[in-house]
Each structure stands twice: as structure tokens, then as C-alpha cells.
């Protein structure tokens, strides 16, 4: 056939974007992008918190896991990567594309998640409290081993062709070490940006997020879409809670996320130790093997002079995260020893929302005594024990019993690694308007408030999507 009369190649159809999680809630982030030749999952998070949310982890995806070509992970928090081993268990065999530090931290997170699920299933079977006979974990350590084989770290700011005509670029997000926002160029030429979780510009360890530069469609987090951080007031509140508690001979327990939040808390404590506000006679304990493993990754990043870290942090070296005397509890016996240690003391332990982990043992011991304090240093999602404490609960259920809450409860959300509403808007300013901005990863009021501000202040079309909704990328 003459080339002049040959039929033109068919144009690629617009990609379909489906919101599988992380909408109407701050957990379970999953976004499926389907084009003519590629099926890509951006983030693969676990649902946490309320029982109705946790049950979603067992629901099948709208496509076979084996039919997904690749997964892009923005960062290593469980609500963005914690579903990966179950996806692999269901047949996924493609690359998991993420930054090098996210790959290292995700291994720590996934191994801990598998261990906790296996322990919970065993406990349920022994005590008979599960509706399922027998209770089983969503995944186990063998599934994590299989999952780690598919991690394929990619450099930040480099273009990576995932599949023909579908290109990924990761940009620094300043949320936790290794965090990035994703920019996808799809086979029909349209572009999609997914913010992941964005860090606040005043993060004491990390450089700010690289600014949004435009895309046809933007998925934007809204965790603090209705709030404003006050770092100065938050730091003063944190210091005041410590000094009050120490003066009365009490112990401060800080439920802290193992990734980044523990490092930020240690940074603050090291500063208070250096000025003498935190006396040398008051020990600081970190009771979380997961947090200590993550701390090792942060210390390695400092030694490697990572470009993700602030210049002043690199100049000061690893001492910036060491509030000596600083005692690490890696074994169960070391944790038990801390739980019997008298005050005054500071205990940093995970999990940050007090949904599990060693912090529960410390809370059970310390909550009934009014000399002690619990300091909540970040976002506490609905349905978690940390949220119950922030909301004024007088008892807290754990280990099958109710524990009275007499300790001082101090909420310091300004320690959050998330940008607040104004900082999220600043991240957008100056960029060309997307066709549509979708507000996800936020509770309903936060997402709708940020949507209204984007509409009012930037004149952009912003939408709060529904779980399971599908839209075209145009």
C-alpha cells in the first residue's frame, strides 16, 4: 500500500484514573492508572484506624494483581506502601518503583507490619476473639521476602520509562527521608502528578519539597487542609510539657511514628539537652526496634551527605540526632527494663497513633498516674488511641481492659511532617492550572476546606473524589 494512503495509527485513548483508597480518609492510598498498554498503581497503602476501614484491606481490587504492570511508591509510610505484600501474594510481579531511601525504609516498615499481623492472628486464635476461624494475617514475613525482590529504586529527578511511552519522574517531597511526588507522562501525552505526602518547609532535617510545576491532572494530599501549623508555639508547648513533667518527677511518653517523627523528636530533645533545659540526669529512651532501624538509615544519610537533608544538619553530623544520655531498647528484655524504670524520664516509642507496638505497654503503666504526661506529636487519625487521648478520653482500652487516663495529655500537632493548608497552597502557586485537582488523603472537612481555598484563591477546578470513583485523565 502506498505510504500516502496508509491509515494513520490510532490515537491512544485517555487514561482512566480510579481512586481505590486515600479518599475521605488519611489512610490506604491507592490510585490505579489504566491506559491502552499500561496499568500502573500509584501508592499501595494499607488501611488503618476504624474497623470499617481495616476491612477494606481484604476487598479485592477491581483488576487482577497480575495485570498491574508496575507500582510507584511515593514514600515508606504504611498507609502508602503497606499493602504491597498482599498485592504480591495475589500475583503482582512487576517493578516497584521508588527512591533508594524509600526502598530501605519500606523494608523495615513491611517486616514490622507482617510481624504485627502474625502476632495479632496468633493472639486472636489463642483467645478466640476473631470472627474468622482461624484468623489469618493479610500477609506474612514470607510475602515480604517475595515483595522485596520487586523493588527497583530509581534516582530522584530522572526520567524512567516504565513501559512504552509511559514515563515516570520522582521529585523531592520533603516529608520523610526518600519521599517524593510522582510525575507521570502517559502514552497519549497527558500528564498526571501525585503529591504523595508533602513536607512542611520548616522541617528541621529535610529540604523543602520541590515545587509543583504543572500537570494536566493533580492528585493533592489534604491531611492538614483545614489547619495552620505554628512551629514556634508548638516547640514552646513541647518544652513546657517536658519541664512540667520532669519537675514533678514524672515520665513523658511520646508515641512517635518510627519513620521521621522519631528522628524529629530526637532532634528537638538533643537541642533541649544542649541548652540544659532537658537535664543530663533525665534519660531518653527509644523503645522501638523499627524506629531504631529507621534511625540507622537517617544516620547513614547524614554520613553520605544526602542532598535530601538540610545543609545545617549535614554540617552538624550525626550528633544532631543523639540527645545523650540516649538509651536504645532493641530487645524485649530492654523494653521490659524501661517499663520498670522510675521517673523522671522520656520514652519515645512507636506506634505514633498508639494502634499497636511497645508504646501500649508504657501507656498502660503510665496513664493512671497524674505525674506523667503523654505528648502526641503529630496527626492522630480517627479511630486510633492517640486520637481518643487528644479528644479527652478518660479511659483507654488495651490488652482487653480499660485503663484510666489521669496523666497529662498534650497535643502538639505542629510536629507533623505534613504541610499545613497555607503551605500546600504555596506549593501550588505559580504553576499552570491543571485541568482538575483532586483532593485526597484527608478527612472530609480537611479535604473540602482545601478544595474551597484552591477554588477561591487560585481559581482552579478542585474536586473531592469518592472511593472507587473513576475519571479520565485529560
NORZI-V207685 format. One record per run of one state. SS is the DSSP state (A for helix, B for strand, O for the rest). FROM is the first residue (numbers start at 1). TO is the last residue. If there is no record, write none. Layout:
BEGIN
ss:SS from:FROM to:TO
ss:SS from:FROM to:TO
END
This chain:
BEGIN
ss:O from:1 to:2
ss:A from:3 to:5
ss:O from:6 to:14
ss:B from:15 to:21
ss:O from:22 to:29
ss:B from:30 to:34
ss:O from:35 to:38
ss:B from:39 to:44
ss:O from:45 to:50
ss:A from:51 to:58
ss:O from:59 to:64
ss:A from:65 to:67
ss:O from:68 to:69
ss:B from:70 to:72
ss:O from:73 to:77
ss:A from:78 to:81
ss:O from:82 to:83
ss:A from:84 to:89
ss:O from:90 to:94
ss:B from:95 to:98
ss:O from:99 to:99
ss:A from:100 to:127
ss:O from:128 to:140
ss:A from:141 to:148
ss:O from:149 to:150
ss:B from:151 to:153
ss:O from:154 to:158
ss:B from:159 to:163
ss:O from:164 to:165
ss:B from:166 to:172
ss:O from:173 to:179
ss:B from:180 to:185
ss:O from:186 to:190
ss:B from:191 to:194
ss:O from:195 to:205
ss:B from:206 to:206
ss:O from:207 to:216
ss:B from:217 to:221
ss:O from:222 to:223
ss:B from:224 to:224
ss:O from:225 to:230
ss:A from:231 to:247
ss:O from:248 to:250
ss:B from:251 to:255
ss:O from:256 to:260
ss:A from:261 to:275
ss:O from:276 to:282
ss:B from:283 to:287
ss:O from:288 to:288
ss:A from:289 to:303
ss:O from:304 to:308
ss:B from:309 to:309
ss:O from:310 to:310
ss:A from:311 to:321
ss:O from:322 to:325
ss:B from:326 to:329
ss:O from:330 to:331
ss:A from:332 to:339
ss:O from:340 to:344
ss:B from:345 to:349
ss:O from:350 to:358
ss:A from:359 to:366
ss:O from:367 to:372
ss:B from:373 to:376
ss:O from:377 to:384
ss:A from:385 to:390
ss:O from:391 to:394
ss:B from:395 to:398
ss:O from:399 to:400
ss:B from:401 to:404
ss:O from:405 to:407
ss:B from:408 to:411
ss:O from:412 to:412
ss:A from:413 to:415
ss:O from:416 to:419
ss:B from:420 to:420
ss:A from:421 to:428
ss:O from:429 to:435
ss:B from:436 to:440
ss:O from:441 to:443
ss:A from:444 to:458
ss:O from:459 to:461
ss:B from:462 to:463
ss:O from:464 to:469
ss:B from:470 to:473
ss:O from:474 to:474
END
